[in-house]
Amino acid sequence: MSGKIIGIVILLSAAIAGGALYYLQIYGFYEAVHEEDVQLVSLATEEPETIVFDNFEAIDAESSPIRYRACFTTPQSLAFFTETYVMVEDMTPRNAPGWFGCFDAAAIAAELEAGTALTFLGGKNVAYGVDRIVAITEDGRGYAWHELNDCGEKAYDGTVVGEECPPLPTD
C-alpha cells in the first residue's frame, strides 16, 4: 500500500513540476511592452530614427535579450523605407509564444521569402550583442524581434570576442 502512495506522490510531483516549467517558459517571464517608438537606422546618419506607426503591440522578457517581439502598422510605403533606411539580408524571424497572436514567424518568413516583406535594422546593440530587426510588408504590417549580432554570438558561445566588439558589460 505504501508503494502506491509513494508512486502517486512522485507522479503528482512530476506533473506539478512539468506544469510549472511549461507555464514559466510559455507565459511566466513575458510582459507587455507599452507603446514605444518604432525606429529604423537611417542610411544618411546611421542613427535610429522613429518612423510613423500605429497599432503597436509588443512583449518582452528580462530573462533573455532575444525574447522581444512586436507588431505594428505603418502608412509609409516599402519603397520609402528601402530608400531611407538600412536593410539587412537573410533574416528569419524567431518564433513567438502561441498566445501572442499578431506575430506568426512562419507567415512572416513566407512573406520575406516571397519578397513581399523586407527586413531593416531597427537598432544596433539594443542589448549587448543584440540588434533589433524590423520586417515591413507591402501592405504596411510591421514586425520586430531581436537577433544576436556577431559580437553577441561570440560572447554567448564562449569564443574570444575580439577588439572589433565593444567591451562586455560588467553586470
N, C-alpha and C positions, 0 to 999 in steps of 0.2 A: 504494500500500500504506500509506503513512504517513497518508493522509487517513482510511482506515478506522480506524486506531489512534486518531487524534485524535477521530474521531466516537464511537468506543467509550468513550474516556476521558470525553468530555463527557456522554454518556448515563449512564454509570456514576456520575459526579459528581452529576448531576441527580437520579438515583434515590436516592443516599445522602442528599443534602440534603433531598429530599422526605420520605424516611422519617424522618429526624431531626426535621424540622419537625412531621410528624404525631405522632410519639411525644411531643415536648415539649408540644404543645397538648392532647393527649388524656390522657396519663399522667404526663408528666415533673414537673410542678410540684405535683401534688396529694399531700397527706399525710393519713393517717388522723388524726382528732381523737379523742383518748381521752376517755372519759366526762367530761362536764362538766355543769353544771346546765342544765336547760331552764327558761327564765324567760319570764314574760309580765308586761307592765306593768299594775299594779293600777289600777282605777278610783278607789279610795279614796285611795291615796298617790301615784299617778303615778310609782311606782318599780317596777323589775323585782322580781318575786318568783318563787322556784323553785316549780315545780309537781311533782306526783307523776308519775314516768315510769319506763319500763323499756325494755329492748331498744334502747338508744341506739347509733346508728351514724352517723358523720359524716366528711366530708372537707373540706379547706380548702387554700388555696394562698397563699403570701406574695406571689405575683406580682400579685394583684388582690384588692381587698376584697370583691368580689361573687362569688367562687368558692365560698363556703361553702354546703354542702348537708348536711342532717341528716334522719334518720328515727328515730322512736321510737314507743312506745305509751304510752297513759295510761288508767287505770281511771276517771278522772273523767268526768262527763257533759258534753256540749256545752252543756246548759242552765246548768250551774255556771260554765263558762268565760264565757258571754255575760253573766252577772250580775256577774262578778267582775273581768274584765279588759278592757282597751281593744281594741276591734275596729278593723280597718282595712278599707276598701272597695276594690273594683276592683283587686285584686292578682292577677297572673298569675305562677305560678312560673317561674323560669328553668330552662332545660334543664341537666341534669347529664350527665356523661360516661356513655356507654352501659354501661360496666363497673360503675358504681355502681347496682346493680340495684334497690335499695329506693326510689329516688327517680325516679318516672316523671312528668315535668312535664305531659304530655298527660293522663294519668289524674287527676292532682291538679286540673288546670284543669277537667276534665269534672265532677268532684265539686263544685268551687266553683260552677260554672255551674248544676248541678242543685240546689244548696242543701244537699247532704249533707255539706258541709265549710264551715268558716268560717275567716277569717283574723284574726289578732290581732297586736298589736305586741309583739314579744319583747324589744326594746331599741332605744333611740334613740341614734344616733351611736355604734354599736359600733366603727366606724372613722369618720374624718371624712366626714360627708355620707352615711353608710350606716346604714340601720336593719335590724334583724333582724325578719323576718316569719315567723310560725308559723301553719300551717294545721292544723286538727284536724278529723277526720271524725267522723261519728256513731258509728262503731264503735270509736273510740279510737285510730286511727292518727294520728300527727302528723308533720309535715314542716316544716323550717325552711330559709330561704335569706335572703340579703342583697339589699337593694334600695336604690338611690340615693334619698335624700330630696331635697327642694327645694334645699337648700344644696349637696348633692353634685352634682346635675345642673348647677347654675350653676358650681360650681368646676371640674368636669371638662369642660364645654363652652367655658370661657373667658370667660363673661359676668361682669359685676361681681357679687360675692357679696352685698354689702349688709350693713347693720347688724343685720338680724334673724338672721344666721348667726354662729356662733362664729368666732373668728379661725382662719385657716388654720394648720395645723401648720408649723413652720419646718424640719422634717427634710427 
